Amino acid sequence: MPIIKSAKRNIRGSARKAVYNARRSKAMKEVVKEVRELVSSKDKKSAEALLSKAYKAIDKAAKGNTIKKNTADRKKSRLARSIFKISTQK
């Protein structure tokens, strides 16, 4: 347990930030999972439509430092590449 007043404030602040980060992270993971499911079912049109929503969620998570910028870029690149792969396969 913290004794110093500023340490108590820091604990309250980090609890608020944890809720915010969890919300951002969950939103991002859900939309990425939806895109991956569409890719696995080879539904290119729906996956492309949902890709911009996934980009938005990933960018918001990166903007708020929930995830790092390079991690966000890597996630976006892999999503786009997986959609491209199903378009080239027959």
C-alpha positions as CSV (number, residue, x, y, z in Angstrom):
1,M,0.0,0.0,0.0
2,P,1.3,3.4,-0.8
3,I,2.0,5.8,2.0
4,I,2.9,9.0,0.1
5,K,0.0,11.1,-1.2
6,S,1.4,11.3,-4.8
7,A,1.8,7.5,-4.9
8,K,-1.9,7.2,-4.0
9,R,-2.8,9.6,-6.9
10,N,-0.6,7.6,-9.3
11,I,-2.4,4.4,-8.4
12,R,-5.8,6.0,-9.1
13,G,-4.5,7.5,-12.4
14,S,-3.0,4.2,-13.6
15,A,-6.3,2.4,-12.8
16,R,-8.2,4.9,-15.0
17,K,-5.6,4.5,-17.8
18,A,-5.8,0.7,-17.5
19,V,-9.5,0.8,-18.2
20,Y,-9.0,3.1,-21.2
21,N,-6.2,1.0,-22.6
22,A,-8.2,-2.2,-22.1
23,R,-11.2,-0.7,-24.0
24,R,-9.0,0.4,-26.9
25,S,-7.2,-3.0,-27.0
26,K,-10.4,-5.0,-26.9
27,A,-11.9,-2.9,-29.7
28,M,-8.8,-3.4,-31.8
29,K,-8.6,-7.1,-31.1
30,E,-12.3,-7.7,-31.9
31,V,-12.2,-6.0,-35.3
32,V,-8.9,-7.7,-36.3
33,K,-10.4,-11.0,-35.3
34,E,-13.5,-10.3,-37.5
35,V,-11.2,-9.5,-40.5
36,R,-9.2,-12.7,-39.9
37,E,-12.3,-14.8,-39.8
38,L,-13.5,-13.2,-43.1
39,V,-10.1,-13.9,-44.7
40,S,-10.2,-17.5,-43.5
41,S,-13.7,-17.9,-45.1
42,K,-12.3,-16.3,-48.3
43,D,-14.8,-13.5,-48.2
44,K,-12.6,-10.8,-49.8
45,K,-15.3,-8.2,-50.3
46,S,-16.5,-8.1,-46.7
47,A,-12.9,-8.3,-45.4
48,E,-11.9,-5.3,-47.5
49,A,-14.9,-3.3,-46.2
50,L,-14.0,-4.1,-42.6
51,L,-10.3,-3.3,-43.2
52,S,-10.7,0.5,-42.9
53,K,-12.5,-0.1,-39.5
54,A,-9.6,-2.3,-38.4
55,Y,-7.1,0.4,-39.5
56,K,-9.0,3.0,-37.5
57,A,-9.0,0.9,-34.3
58,I,-5.3,0.0,-34.7
59,D,-4.4,3.7,-35.3
60,K,-6.3,4.8,-32.3
61,A,-4.6,2.2,-30.1
62,A,-1.2,3.4,-31.4
63,K,-2.1,7.1,-30.9
64,G,-2.9,6.5,-27.3
65,N,0.2,4.4,-26.7
66,T,-1.8,1.3,-26.0
67,I,0.4,-0.4,-28.6
68,K,3.6,0.9,-30.1
69,K,3.6,2.5,-33.6
70,N,5.7,-0.2,-35.2
71,T,3.3,-2.9,-33.8
72,A,0.4,-1.0,-35.3
73,D,2.1,-0.8,-38.7
74,R,3.0,-4.5,-38.6
75,K,-0.6,-5.4,-37.7
76,K,-2.0,-3.3,-40.6
77,S,0.5,-4.7,-43.0
78,R,-0.3,-8.3,-42.2
79,L,-4.0,-7.7,-42.4
80,A,-3.7,-6.1,-45.8
81,R,-1.3,-8.8,-47.0
82,S,-3.7,-11.6,-45.9
83,I,-6.5,-10.0,-47.9
84,F,-4.3,-9.7,-50.9
85,K,-3.3,-13.3,-50.7
86,I,-6.9,-14.5,-50.9
87,S,-7.5,-12.3,-54.0
88,T,-4.6,-14.0,-55.8
89,Q,-5.5,-17.5,-54.8
90,K,-8.1,-19.4,-56.9
